[in-house]
Each structure stands twice: as structure tokens, then as C-alpha cells.
Amino acid sequence: MDILIMIVAIIGIAAGLISTAYLVISLPAVIVWKIYRKIRFKTPLTM
């Protein structure tokens, strides 16, 4: 039973780390992409 709890805990930790890493990487990437498009193509930031 103790090993099963450890496996579930490890899976939960991995899911949390992966989702956090995705947010940390994707949010600045989207902001940089929007700024690039604004400068290059004169599109609004909200589009």
C-alpha cells in the first residue's frame, strides 16, 4: 500500500511540474510573439 501511495504522489508531482513548466514557457512566448507581430505587421496586440 505504501508503494502505491508513492507512485500516485510521484505522478501528481510530475503532472504539477509539467503544467507549471508549460505555463512558465508559453506565456512569455505568446507575449513576445504578439510584440513581434505588432512591430513587423502592425497588427493590434489584442488580436
C-alpha positions as CSV (number, residue, x, y, z in Angstrom):
1,M,0.0,0.0,0.0
2,D,2.8,2.4,0.8
3,I,4.4,1.9,-2.7
4,L,1.0,2.6,-4.3
5,I,0.8,5.9,-2.5
6,M,4.3,6.8,-3.5
7,I,3.5,6.1,-7.2
8,V,0.4,8.3,-7.0
9,A,2.4,11.1,-5.3
10,I,5.1,10.9,-8.0
11,I,2.6,11.0,-10.8
12,G,0.9,14.0,-9.1
13,I,4.2,15.8,-8.7
14,A,5.1,15.2,-12.3
15,A,1.8,16.5,-13.6
16,G,2.2,19.6,-11.5
17,L,5.7,20.3,-12.7
18,I,4.8,19.7,-16.3
19,S,1.8,22.1,-16.2
20,T,3.8,24.7,-14.4
21,A,6.7,24.5,-16.8
22,Y,4.2,24.8,-19.7
23,L,2.8,28.0,-18.3
24,V,6.2,29.5,-17.5
25,I,7.4,28.9,-21.0
26,S,4.2,29.6,-23.1
27,L,3.1,32.8,-21.5
28,P,6.3,34.8,-22.2
29,A,6.5,33.2,-25.7
30,V,3.0,34.4,-26.6
31,I,3.7,37.9,-25.3
32,V,7.0,38.1,-27.3
33,W,5.2,36.7,-30.4
34,K,2.4,39.4,-30.1
35,I,5.0,42.2,-29.8
36,Y,6.9,40.8,-32.8
37,R,3.7,40.8,-34.9
38,K,2.9,44.3,-33.7
39,I,6.3,45.6,-34.8
40,R,6.5,43.6,-38.0
41,F,3.0,43.6,-39.4
42,K,1.3,46.4,-37.4
43,T,-1.4,44.1,-36.0
44,P,-3.1,45.0,-32.7
45,L,-1.9,43.3,-29.6
46,T,-5.4,42.1,-28.8
47,M,-5.8,40.1,-32.0
